Amino acid sequence: MNKQYTCDVIFDLLPLYIDGMTSGETAKVVEEHLKECEVCRQMYEEMTGEIDFSPAEQKKKRRRHRYKKKSTARMLILGYILFLLLIMALCMLDAMCIM
């Protein structure tokens, strides 16, 4: 099958091809087109490459991560304190019942 496909068709197929969701024949068509077409090959490389964040974006990402860590730590401490208060309340009730 020597049928030529347009770049628009290949652009539509690239996400499926990258995820391995195309049939063998479709994968062959995409691979053959990528060998011949520089534009589609660049699009493929952009889709499969890592996203490069600017320094400002990286700073925001670290700040969000740090906040999430602090939030988790606060929740654990709060849970521990509530657990201790519950135990103390149960001990007090038990002591009152014994008297």
Protein Blocks (a to p, Z undefined) as FASTA:
>chain_A
ZZdcdfklmmmmmmmmmnopacfklmmmmmmmmmmmmklmmmmmmmmmccdddfklmmmm
mmmmmmmmmmmmmmmmmmmmmmmmmmmmmmmmmmmmmZZ
